[in-house]
């Protein structure tokens, strides 16, 4: 565990980029072999706006990385934050608790707030208006959302008290986990269900991308599924009934355009439709 933490404390930018590229490549190929939906789309054409927003996310995170580093150094020097106030515990448990709590604050809580605060929801719409959800959708976030997510991660660093090694480990796990949960892959239902008791599985997250409430406001988890189960935001919907997109923004042409997506947060808010949930 010490070696792992040391590696992530000093992880080169090239290695972080490699994790991103290899993850997309692996799940992109797996989608061709085990597709959940047989989309009638040009895969590269669909991926272009998603890759654009991936690059903007990378640019923002790399530009602000020094803030995370300085903040992590500060909490460690001052012994600040939850995991630094705990009695002495084994390193493996220290790391697991740190990653779990960062996942809660930096991802689950951020995601929940984005769905509940109207201006933030309008920004988050860019992620939800993809009509063909696949592994490239994982990083489809408006630049403003990238800043919001960074702010929550930074808040998590102070509240949890995580060293930079845990922060980098969490972010690396997050990249792969979101690529996996968004991937257009069909796992055996039983396998997917078992996985969803620990981490967010593809079928579990696809429910979140259904185009109508209450399903859109469910399954907010990023890496771990425990938060949705703990806070009552876990929902099920048969994958055959899932329709992607958002009912208030149905225009596929606009939703597939970089220019249209950049403008999306500045549209007038429209109240989503709510349907009766399956039991």
GUTORMAR-663670 format. One line per 10 residues: number of its first residue (from 1); for each residue x, y, z of C-alpha. Coordinates in Angstrom, 3 decimals. Example, Ala and Ser with C-alpha at 12.3 -4.5 7.8 and 13.67 -1.06 7.14 Angstrom:
BEGIN
1) 12.300,-4.500,7.800 ~ 13.670,-1.060,7.140
This chain:
BEGIN
1) 0.000,0.000,0.000 ~ 2.903,2.341,0.733 ~ 4.315,1.739,-2.752 ~ 0.905,2.402,-4.324 ~ 0.441,5.632,-2.401 ~ 3.974,6.733,-3.247 ~ 3.329,6.104,-6.937 ~ 0.197,8.256,-6.948 ~ 1.915,10.973,-4.929 ~ 4.336,11.367,-7.831
11) 2.265,10.138,-10.771 ~ 3.472,11.789,-14.005 ~ 0.954,13.679,-16.112 ~ 1.718,11.277,-18.961 ~ 0.587,8.324,-16.822 ~ -2.670,10.070,-15.916 ~ -3.289,10.751,-19.602 ~ -2.504,7.114,-20.407 ~ -5.110,5.907,-17.904 ~ -7.702,8.076,-19.659
21) -6.741,6.996,-23.192 ~ -6.392,3.294,-22.395 ~ -9.721,3.295,-20.557 ~ -11.590,4.887,-23.455 ~ -9.874,2.555,-25.942 ~ -10.659,-0.593,-23.924 ~ -14.344,0.205,-23.371 ~ -14.719,1.556,-26.939 ~ -13.595,-1.853,-28.270 ~ -15.713,-3.727,-25.719
31) -18.787,-1.765,-26.860 ~ -18.284,-3.200,-30.345 ~ -18.165,-6.756,-29.010 ~ -20.891,-6.577,-26.334 ~ -23.220,-3.665,-27.177 ~ -26.172,-2.916,-24.927 ~ -27.934,-0.919,-27.658 ~ -27.215,-1.143,-31.375 ~ -27.064,2.590,-32.002 ~ -27.536,3.724,-35.573
41) -24.927,6.425,-35.378 ~ -21.520,7.326,-36.702 ~ -19.428,6.509,-33.660 ~ -16.595,8.932,-34.396 ~ -18.987,11.745,-35.308 ~ -20.877,11.210,-32.072 ~ -17.629,11.150,-30.100 ~ -16.291,14.485,-31.384 ~ -18.189,16.830,-29.014 ~ -17.567,14.396,-26.154
51) -13.837,14.391,-26.887 ~ -13.899,18.190,-27.059 ~ -15.357,18.384,-23.556 ~ -12.898,15.751,-22.384 ~ -10.085,18.058,-23.491 ~ -11.618,21.095,-21.755 ~ -11.965,19.055,-18.557 ~ -8.338,17.950,-18.772 ~ -7.180,21.528,-19.400 ~ -9.088,22.865,-16.378
61) -7.970,20.075,-14.046 ~ -4.334,20.332,-15.073 ~ -4.380,24.123,-14.777 ~ -5.766,23.936,-11.248 ~ -3.799,20.857,-10.129 ~ -1.393,23.021,-8.116 ~ -4.350,24.158,-5.960 ~ -5.102,20.545,-5.044 ~ -1.419,19.932,-4.329 ~ -1.038,22.979,-2.070
71) -4.308,22.201,-0.281 ~ -3.313,18.579,0.313 ~ 0.059,19.697,1.641 ~ -1.663,22.146,4.000 ~ -4.085,19.588,5.494 ~ -1.219,17.152,6.080 ~ 1.084,19.719,7.700 ~ -1.751,20.945,9.929 ~ -3.251,17.492,10.564 ~ -6.599,18.812,9.380
81) -9.584,16.768,8.207 ~ -11.560,13.665,9.159 ~ -8.978,10.982,8.408 ~ -6.284,12.935,10.234 ~ -8.445,13.142,13.348 ~ -9.059,9.397,13.507 ~ -7.174,7.201,15.979 ~ -4.166,5.469,14.427 ~ -5.400,2.999,11.801 ~ -3.696,0.729,9.240
91) -2.578,2.485,6.063 ~ -4.862,0.378,3.856 ~ -7.901,1.471,5.893 ~ -6.702,5.091,5.890 ~ -6.557,5.020,2.076 ~ -9.937,3.286,1.640 ~ -11.714,5.749,3.961 ~ -10.057,8.667,2.172 ~ -11.131,7.462,-1.282 ~ -14.662,6.647,-0.065
101) -15.189,10.081,1.470 ~ -13.701,11.898,-1.520 ~ -16.097,9.939,-3.720 ~ -18.983,11.085,-1.533 ~ -18.106,14.799,-1.431 ~ -16.361,15.257,-4.762 ~ -18.773,13.172,-6.832 ~ -22.023,12.020,-5.201 ~ -22.721,15.251,-3.317 ~ -21.648,17.423,-6.258
111) -23.857,15.421,-8.607 ~ -26.842,15.570,-6.250 ~ -26.541,19.360,-5.866 ~ -26.285,19.810,-9.645 ~ -29.643,18.101,-10.030 ~ -31.346,20.094,-7.270 ~ -30.125,23.654,-7.999 ~ -31.669,24.950,-11.239 ~ -28.712,26.983,-12.595 ~ -26.380,24.068,-11.892
121) -28.805,21.661,-13.537 ~ -28.738,23.780,-16.694 ~ -24.950,23.438,-16.739 ~ -25.115,19.697,-16.033 ~ -27.600,19.277,-18.912 ~ -24.699,19.011,-21.358 ~ -23.906,15.617,-19.855 ~ -27.511,14.423,-19.960 ~ -28.457,15.497,-23.470 ~ -26.407,12.749,-25.097
131) -28.887,10.534,-26.959 ~ -26.405,7.692,-27.449 ~ -24.683,7.155,-24.118 ~ -21.371,5.365,-24.484 ~ -17.947,5.444,-22.847 ~ -17.139,8.827,-24.428 ~ -20.127,10.338,-22.585 ~ -18.270,9.873,-19.289 ~ -16.274,13.089,-19.749 ~ -18.923,15.125,-21.548
141) -19.074,18.051,-19.112 ~ -19.435,21.751,-19.833 ~ -16.314,23.709,-18.740 ~ -18.419,25.397,-16.045 ~ -19.295,21.989,-14.647 ~ -15.624,21.026,-14.612 ~ -15.032,24.046,-12.369 ~ -17.956,23.064,-10.128 ~ -16.697,19.501,-9.795 ~ -13.197,20.784,-9.038
151) -14.599,23.020,-6.275 ~ -16.344,20.043,-4.644 ~ -13.193,17.922,-4.887 ~ -11.214,20.741,-3.290 ~ -13.812,20.972,-0.519 ~ -13.434,17.222,-0.070 ~ -9.677,17.566,0.367 ~ -10.189,19.977,3.284 ~ -13.067,18.102,4.914 ~ -11.544,14.640,4.525
161) -7.923,15.731,4.986 ~ -6.485,13.722,2.112 ~ -2.839,13.721,1.039 ~ -2.169,14.210,-2.676 ~ -1.508,10.483,-3.154 ~ -5.096,9.633,-2.185 ~ -6.436,12.500,-4.314 ~ -4.600,11.234,-7.408 ~ -5.636,7.632,-6.683 ~ -9.258,8.726,-6.344
171) -9.182,10.708,-9.586 ~ -7.606,7.805,-11.475 ~ -10.207,5.359,-10.150 ~ -12.924,7.879,-10.993 ~ -11.825,8.084,-14.636 ~ -11.997,4.324,-15.147 ~ -15.197,3.906,-13.107 ~ -17.112,6.511,-15.119 ~ -15.888,5.111,-18.432 ~ -17.102,1.686,-17.290
181) -20.511,2.844,-16.026 ~ -21.224,4.860,-19.192 ~ -19.960,2.209,-21.618 ~ -22.575,0.827,-24.005 ~ -21.972,-2.749,-22.883 ~ -24.355,-5.578,-22.051 ~ -23.255,-7.531,-19.007 ~ -25.301,-10.513,-17.825 ~ -28.026,-9.041,-15.639 ~ -27.007,-11.085,-12.615
191) -23.358,-10.022,-12.964 ~ -24.346,-6.370,-13.306 ~ -26.584,-6.628,-10.231 ~ -23.838,-8.192,-8.096 ~ -21.339,-5.520,-9.201 ~ -23.845,-2.783,-8.338 ~ -23.728,-3.729,-4.664 ~ -20.155,-2.439,-4.510 ~ -19.472,-0.113,-7.432 ~ -21.691,1.711,-9.914
201) -22.455,-0.765,-12.702 ~ -23.417,0.070,-16.310 ~ -27.091,-0.858,-15.866 ~ -27.306,1.078,-12.607 ~ -25.927,4.260,-14.108 ~ -27.929,3.994,-17.334 ~ -31.088,4.451,-15.227 ~ -29.738,7.900,-14.323 ~ -29.588,8.765,-18.022 ~ -33.267,7.937,-18.655
211) -34.926,10.976,-20.195 ~ -37.647,11.526,-17.571 ~ -37.945,11.967,-13.818 ~ -37.804,10.403,-11.294 ~ -35.141,8.220,-12.916 ~ -32.959,11.172,-13.948 ~ -32.789,12.135,-10.268 ~ -31.451,8.786,-9.081 ~ -28.241,6.742,-9.005 ~ -25.882,9.688,-8.587
221) -22.934,7.514,-7.591 ~ -19.560,7.781,-9.266 ~ -17.329,4.947,-8.048 ~ -19.194,3.394,-5.119 ~ -22.897,2.517,-5.085 ~ -23.145,2.674,-1.293 ~ -24.089,6.372,-1.251 ~ -27.235,5.896,-3.371 ~ -28.331,2.948,-1.261 ~ -27.548,4.777,1.982
231) -29.360,8.012,1.065 ~ -32.342,6.474,-0.737 ~ -31.492,7.670,-4.249 ~ -31.060,4.181,-5.715 ~ -33.577,3.187,-8.388 ~ -34.033,0.325,-10.836 ~ -35.415,0.356,-14.377 ~ -35.210,-2.461,-16.866 ~ -32.477,-1.570,-19.334 ~ -34.779,-2.336,-22.242
241) -37.029,0.574,-21.189 ~ -34.289,3.187,-20.943 ~ -34.449,6.167,-23.308 ~ -31.491,8.524,-23.271 ~ -31.561,12.314,-23.316 ~ -33.704,14.886,-21.511 ~ -37.353,15.380,-22.446 ~ -37.088,19.185,-22.279 ~ -34.150,19.297,-24.724 ~ -35.011,16.724,-27.407
251) -33.198,18.306,-30.388 ~ -30.527,15.769,-31.381 ~ -28.863,18.172,-33.807 ~ -28.290,20.837,-31.141 ~ -27.342,18.219,-28.573 ~ -24.668,16.888,-30.910 ~ -23.149,20.275,-31.703 ~ -20.233,21.718,-29.736 ~ -21.532,25.264,-30.215 ~ -25.054,24.262,-29.198
261) -23.811,22.467,-26.096 ~ -21.643,25.391,-24.995 ~ -24.753,27.600,-25.086 ~ -27.025,25.075,-23.377 ~ -26.564,26.315,-19.790 ~ -27.861,29.744,-20.812 ~ -31.243,28.552,-22.077 ~ -34.359,29.207,-20.045 ~ -35.046,26.507,-17.457 ~ -37.797,24.094,-18.431
271) -39.466,21.848,-15.887 ~ -38.827,18.177,-16.665 ~ -41.671,15.687,-16.982 ~ -42.234,13.189,-14.183 ~ -43.603,9.713,-14.839 ~ -44.762,7.017,-12.464 ~ -41.783,4.918,-11.416 ~ -41.705,1.146,-11.772 ~ -41.850,-0.752,-8.515
